[in-house]
Amino acid sequence: MLGLFYELEQANEMEIYIEALDYKVASSYILPIIKRLMDSSKNDQLIRLAVAMNVGRLARITARFLEVAISSCNKRRKEALLRR
């Protein structure tokens, strides 16, 4: 799953754009899915280990979504001001 976000992690903020409604993807969708996975796999040490080994990367991806969302919001504001 984390491989899906490779481009997000590597991209320059100027190269990527998140729509206004998508900025909460990480906190509203990805993190709850991981929490449910952890809750449902209390006895599966392999899954718990895999998640634990990737906690840092999950945090970076979540922070990256927020950074890109803020950058995208600023771009939209600048474009709106230029159209006036």
KOLMI-521715 format. One record per residue: x, y, z of N, C-alpha, C, O, CB in turn; residue in one letter; residue number from 1. Coordinates in nm, 3 decimals, always signed. Glycine has a CB too. Example, Ala and Ser with C-alpha at 12.3 -4.5 7.8 and 13.67 -1.06 7.14 Angstrom:
2
+1.319/-0.569/+0.780/+1.230/-0.450/+0.780/+1.320/-0.330/+0.780/+1.424/-0.332/+0.846/+1.131/-0.447/+0.905/A/1 .
+1.285/-0.225/+0.708/+1.367/-0.106/+0.714/+1.290/+0.003/+0.787/+1.341/+0.114/+0.804/+1.408/-0.060/+0.572/S/2 .
END
This chain:
84
+0.083/-0.119/+0.000/+0.000/+0.000/+0.000/+0.087/+0.126/+0.000/+0.057/+0.223/-0.069/-0.094/+0.000/+0.121/M/1 .
+0.193/+0.123/+0.076/+0.277/+0.242/+0.084/+0.344/+0.273/-0.048/+0.375/+0.389/-0.076/+0.383/+0.225/+0.192/L/2 .
+0.366/+0.172/-0.130/+0.426/+0.193/-0.261/+0.341/+0.282/-0.350/+0.393/+0.346/-0.441/+0.448/+0.061/-0.329/G/3 .
+0.211/+0.288/-0.324/+0.122/+0.374/-0.401/+0.158/+0.521/-0.386/+0.127/+0.602/-0.473/-0.023/+0.351/-0.359/L/4 .
+0.222/+0.555/-0.277/+0.251/+0.694/-0.246/+0.395/+0.733/-0.277/+0.441/+0.839/-0.236/+0.223/+0.722/-0.102/F/5 .
+0.466/+0.648/-0.350/+0.606/+0.676/-0.382/+0.620/+0.810/-0.454/+0.705/+0.891/-0.419/+0.665/+0.563/-0.468/Y/6 .
+0.535/+0.833/-0.554/+0.544/+0.958/-0.630/+0.513/+1.079/-0.542/+0.576/+1.183/-0.556/+0.447/+0.955/-0.748/E/7 .
+0.418/+1.064/-0.452/+0.385/+1.174/-0.360/+0.505/+1.206/-0.272/+0.536/+1.323/-0.249/+0.263/+1.139/-0.274/L/8 .
+0.573/+1.105/-0.224/+0.689/+1.126/-0.137/+0.804/+1.193/-0.213/+0.874/+1.276/-0.156/+0.736/+0.992/-0.079/E/9 .
+0.823/+1.158/-0.339/+0.938/+1.203/-0.415/+0.915/+1.333/-0.491/+1.011/+1.402/-0.525/+0.978/+1.097/-0.511/Q/10 .
+0.790/+1.368/-0.518/+0.760/+1.483/-0.604/+0.789/+1.616/-0.535/+0.778/+1.629/-0.413/+0.614/+1.479/-0.648/A/11 .
+0.826/+1.712/-0.616/+0.842/+1.849/-0.571/+0.702/+1.907/-0.552/+0.611/+1.875/-0.629/+0.927/+1.934/-0.675/N/12 .
+0.682/+1.992/-0.453/+0.550/+2.049/-0.427/+0.494/+2.123/-0.547/+0.372/+2.133/-0.563/+0.557/+2.142/-0.308/E/13 .
+0.581/+2.176/-0.632/+0.535/+2.250/-0.748/+0.483/+2.156/-0.857/+0.412/+2.200/-0.948/+0.647/+2.338/-0.802/M/14 .
+0.519/+2.028/-0.850/+0.481/+1.932/-0.954/+0.348/+1.863/-0.926/+0.292/+1.799/-1.015/+0.589/+1.829/-0.969/E/15 .
+0.298/+1.874/-0.805/+0.181/+1.796/-0.767/+0.073/+1.889/-0.713/+0.102/+1.993/-0.656/+0.218/+1.689/-0.661/I/16 .
-0.051/+1.849/-0.734/-0.164/+1.934/-0.699/-0.273/+1.846/-0.636/-0.307/+1.741/-0.691/-0.219/+2.010/-0.825/Y/17 .
-0.326/+1.887/-0.524/-0.434/+1.814/-0.458/-0.557/+1.904/-0.457/-0.549/+2.021/-0.417/-0.395/+1.771/-0.313/I/18 .
-0.668/+1.850/-0.501/-0.793/+1.926/-0.498/-0.830/+1.960/-0.355/-0.790/+1.890/-0.262/-0.906/+1.848/-0.566/E/19 .
-0.905/+2.064/-0.337/-0.939/+2.113/-0.203/-1.005/+2.005/-0.117/-0.980/+1.999/+0.004/-1.032/+2.232/-0.214/A/20 .
-1.088/+1.921/-0.176/-1.158/+1.820/-0.098/-1.073/+1.697/-0.067/-1.113/+1.613/+0.013/-1.283/+1.776/-0.170/L/21 .
-0.956/+1.685/-0.128/-0.873/+1.566/-0.112/-0.766/+1.580/-0.004/-0.693/+1.484/+0.021/-0.808/+1.533/-0.242/D/22 .
-0.754/+1.695/+0.059/-0.642/+1.715/+0.150/-0.650/+1.630/+0.275/-0.548/+1.610/+0.342/-0.635/+1.859/+0.189/Y/23 .
-0.767/+1.578/+0.310/-0.781/+1.496/+0.429/-0.775/+1.346/+0.399/-0.812/+1.264/+0.483/-0.912/+1.528/+0.498/K/24 .
-0.729/+1.310/+0.280/-0.725/+1.169/+0.241/-0.648/+1.086/+0.344/-0.695/+0.981/+0.387/-0.661/+1.153/+0.102/V/25 .
-0.531/+1.132/+0.382/-0.448/+1.055/+0.474/-0.515/+1.042/+0.611/-0.530/+0.931/+0.662/-0.310/+1.119/+0.489/A/26 .
-0.555/+1.153/+0.669/-0.609/+1.147/+0.805/-0.749/+1.089/+0.811/-0.787/+1.029/+0.912/-0.610/+1.284/+0.866/S/27 .
-0.827/+1.105/+0.706/-0.965/+1.057/+0.708/-0.981/+0.914/+0.657/-1.077/+0.845/+0.694/-1.051/+1.148/+0.626/S/28 .
-0.890/+0.869/+0.573/-0.908/+0.739/+0.510/-0.794/+0.642/+0.535/-0.817/+0.529/+0.581/-0.926/+0.756/+0.363/Y/29 .
-0.671/+0.683/+0.507/-0.558/+0.590/+0.518/-0.531/+0.551/+0.663/-0.520/+0.432/+0.693/-0.433/+0.653/+0.457/I/30 .
-0.520/+0.647/+0.751/-0.490/+0.616/+0.891/-0.600/+0.532/+0.958/-0.568/+0.439/+1.032/-0.470/+0.744/+0.969/L/31 .
-0.729/+0.561/+0.936/-0.832/+0.473/+0.993/-0.826/+0.329/+0.939/-0.855/+0.235/+1.012/-0.969/+0.531/+0.966/P/32 .
-0.790/+0.314/+0.813/-0.776/+0.179/+0.757/-0.665/+0.104/+0.829/-0.679/-0.013/+0.862/-0.748/+0.185/+0.605/I/33 .
-0.554/+0.173/+0.852/-0.442/+0.109/+0.922/-0.481/+0.076/+1.066/-0.444/-0.029/+1.118/-0.317/+0.200/+0.921/I/34 .
-0.555/+0.165/+1.130/-0.601/+0.137/+1.267/-0.692/+0.015/+1.270/-0.678/-0.071/+1.357/-0.676/+0.259/+1.325/K/35 .
-0.786/+0.005/+1.174/-0.873/-0.113/+1.168/-0.791/-0.240/+1.143/-0.819/-0.344/+1.201/-0.979/-0.096/+1.058/R/36 .
-0.691/-0.230/+1.057/-0.604/-0.344/+1.030/-0.533/-0.387/+1.158/-0.525/-0.506/+1.188/-0.501/-0.308/+0.920/L/37 .
-0.481/-0.291/+1.232/-0.413/-0.324/+1.358/-0.510/-0.385/+1.458/-0.475/-0.481/+1.527/-0.347/-0.199/+1.418/M/38 .
-0.631/-0.331/+1.467/-0.730/-0.384/+1.560/-0.773/-0.527/+1.523/-0.793/-0.611/+1.610/-0.852/-0.293/+1.564/D/39 .
-0.787/-0.551/+1.393/-0.834/-0.684/+1.350/-0.723/-0.788/+1.348/-0.750/-0.907/+1.333/-0.897/-0.674/+1.212/S/40 .
-0.599/-0.746/+1.362/-0.488/-0.841/+1.356/-0.410/-0.844/+1.487/-0.287/-0.853/+1.488/-0.393/-0.805/+1.240/S/41 .
-0.482/-0.837/+1.597/-0.416/-0.835/+1.728/-0.329/-0.958/+1.752/-0.231/-0.951/+1.825/-0.520/-0.824/+1.838/K/42 .
-0.366/-1.070/+1.691/-0.290/-1.193/+1.711/-0.196/-1.224/+1.596/-0.125/-1.324/+1.600/-0.384/-1.308/+1.732/N/43 .
-0.194/-1.140/+1.494/-0.107/-1.164/+1.378/+0.016/-1.075/+1.391/+0.014/-0.958/+1.350/-0.182/-1.136/+1.244/D/44 .
+0.120/-1.130/+1.448/+0.241/-1.052/+1.475/+0.311/-1.003/+1.349/+0.379/-0.900/+1.352/+0.337/-1.134/+1.557/Q/45 .
+0.296/-1.074/+1.239/+0.360/-1.034/+1.114/+0.302/-0.902/+1.063/+0.377/-0.813/+1.021/+0.344/-1.143/+1.008/L/46 .
+0.170/-0.889/+1.066/+0.106/-0.764/+1.022/+0.144/-0.650/+1.116/+0.175/-0.540/+1.071/-0.048/-0.780/+1.017/I/47 .
+0.141/-0.677/+1.244/+0.175/-0.573/+1.341/+0.321/-0.528/+1.324/+0.351/-0.409/+1.336/+0.151/-0.624/+1.484/R/48 .
+0.409/-0.622/+1.296/+0.549/-0.589/+1.273/+0.564/-0.505/+1.146/+0.639/-0.407/+1.145/+0.633/-0.717/+1.263/L/49 .
+0.494/-0.543/+1.040/+0.503/-0.468/+0.914/+0.455/-0.325/+0.933/+0.518/-0.232/+0.882/+0.419/-0.537/+0.804/A/50 .
+0.347/-0.307/+1.005/+0.297/-0.171/+1.030/+0.397/-0.094/+1.117/+0.428/+0.022/+1.089/+0.157/-0.175/+1.098/V/51 .
+0.447/-0.159/+1.221/+0.542/-0.093/+1.311/+0.669/-0.050/+1.237/+0.724/+0.057/+1.263/+0.579/-0.185/+1.428/A/52 .
+0.713/-0.133/+1.144/+0.834/-0.101/+1.068/+0.813/+0.016/+0.973/+0.910/+0.078/+0.928/+0.880/-0.223/+0.990/M/53 .
+0.687/+0.048/+0.942/+0.657/+0.154/+0.846/+0.588/+0.275/+0.907/+0.538/+0.360/+0.834/+0.572/+0.100/+0.736/N/54 .
+0.584/+0.284/+1.038/+0.516/+0.396/+1.104/+0.578/+0.529/+1.062/+0.506/+0.626/+1.037/+0.523/+0.380/+1.257/V/55 .
+0.709/+0.535/+1.055/+0.775/+0.659/+1.014/+0.734/+0.701/+0.875/+0.708/+0.819/+0.850/+0.926/+0.644/+1.020/G/56 .
+0.729/+0.606/+0.785/+0.691/+0.637/+0.647/+0.544/+0.680/+0.641/+0.509/+0.771/+0.566/+0.715/+0.516/+0.555/R/57 .
+0.459/+0.615/+0.718/+0.318/+0.655/+0.723/+0.304/+0.799/+0.771/+0.224/+0.875/+0.718/+0.239/+0.561/+0.814/L/58 .
+0.382/+0.834/+0.872/+0.378/+0.972/+0.924/+0.425/+1.071/+0.818/+0.366/+1.177/+0.801/+0.465/+0.984/+1.051/A/59 .
+0.533/+1.035/+0.745/+0.583/+1.124/+0.640/+0.481/+1.142/+0.528/+0.463/+1.252/+0.477/+0.714/+1.070/+0.582/R/60 .
+0.413/+1.034/+0.491/+0.312/+1.042/+0.385/+0.196/+1.131/+0.430/+0.147/+1.214/+0.352/+0.259/+0.901/+0.348/I/61 .
+0.152/+1.115/+0.554/+0.043/+1.197/+0.606/+0.083/+1.344/+0.608/+0.005/+1.431/+0.568/+0.003/+1.150/+0.747/T/62 .
+0.205/+1.373/+0.654/+0.253/+1.512/+0.656/+0.266/+1.565/+0.514/+0.239/+1.683/+0.489/+0.388/+1.522/+0.730/A/63 .
+0.308/+1.481/+0.422/+0.325/+1.522/+0.282/+0.192/+1.561/+0.220/+0.184/+1.659/+0.146/+0.391/+1.409/+0.200/R/64 .
+0.087/+1.484/+0.249/-0.046/+1.521/+0.201/-0.081/+1.661/+0.247/-0.132/+1.742/+0.168/-0.152/+1.421/+0.249/F/65 .
-0.056/+1.691/+0.372/-0.088/+1.824/+0.426/-0.004/+1.932/+0.359/-0.056/+2.038/+0.324/-0.068/+1.827/+0.578/L/66 .
+0.126/+1.907/+0.340/+0.212/+2.005/+0.274/+0.163/+2.036/+0.133/+0.154/+2.152/+0.093/+0.356/+1.954/+0.269/E/67 .
+0.132/+1.931/+0.058/+0.087/+1.949/-0.080/-0.048/+2.018/-0.083/-0.074/+2.100/-0.171/+0.080/+1.813/-0.153/V/68 .
-0.135/+1.985/+0.012/-0.266/+2.049/+0.017/-0.252/+2.200/+0.043/-0.321/+2.280/-0.019/-0.353/+1.984/+0.126/A/69 .
-0.163/+2.237/+0.135/-0.141/+2.379/+0.163/-0.084/+2.449/+0.041/-0.127/+2.559/+0.005/-0.047/+2.397/+0.284/I/70 .
+0.012/+2.385/-0.024/+0.070/+2.443/-0.145/-0.035/+2.458/-0.255/-0.040/+2.560/-0.324/+0.187/+2.356/-0.195/S/71 .
-0.120/+2.357/-0.271/-0.226/+2.362/-0.371/-0.326/+2.473/-0.341/-0.372/+2.543/-0.431/-0.299/+2.228/-0.379/S/72 .
-0.358/+2.489/-0.213/-0.451/+2.595/-0.171/-0.391/+2.732/-0.205/-0.461/+2.820/-0.255/-0.482/+2.586/-0.019/C/73 .
-0.263/+2.749/-0.178/-0.197/+2.876/-0.210/-0.197/+2.902/-0.360/-0.218/+3.016/-0.403/-0.053/+2.876/-0.158/N/74 .
-0.175/+2.799/-0.440/-0.179/+2.814/-0.586/-0.318/+2.860/-0.632/-0.330/+2.950/-0.715/-0.142/+2.681/-0.656/K/75 .
-0.422/+2.797/-0.576/-0.559/+2.834/-0.613/-0.588/+2.979/-0.577/-0.650/+3.052/-0.654/-0.661/+2.741/-0.544/R/76 .
-0.542/+3.020/-0.459/-0.565/+3.159/-0.416/-0.495/+3.258/-0.510/-0.552/+3.360/-0.548/-0.515/+3.180/-0.272/R/77 .
-0.370/+3.227/-0.545/-0.295/+3.315/-0.636/-0.363/+3.324/-0.772/-0.373/+3.431/-0.831/-0.150/+3.264/-0.652/K/78 .
-0.409/+3.208/-0.821/-0.478/+3.207/-0.952/-0.607/+3.288/-0.945/-0.640/+3.359/-1.040/-0.509/+3.061/-0.996/E/79 .
-0.679/+3.278/-0.835/-0.803/+3.353/-0.820/-0.775/+3.503/-0.815/-0.850/+3.582/-0.873/-0.878/+3.308/-0.693/A/80 .
-0.669/+3.542/-0.746/-0.633/+3.684/-0.740/-0.591/+3.738/-0.876/-0.623/+3.853/-0.910/-0.520/+3.705/-0.639/L/81 .
-0.521/+3.657/-0.953/-0.477/+3.701/-1.085/-0.594/+3.717/-1.183/-0.588/+3.799/-1.275/-0.375/+3.601/-1.142/L/82 .
-0.699/+3.640/-1.163/-0.816/+3.648/-1.252/-0.899/+3.773/-1.225/-0.979/+3.814/-1.309/-0.905/+3.523/-1.236/R/83 .
-0.882/+3.834/-1.109/-0.963/+3.951/-1.072/-0.920/+4.072/-1.145/-0.977/+4.180/-1.126/-0.956/+3.976/-0.925/R/84 .
END
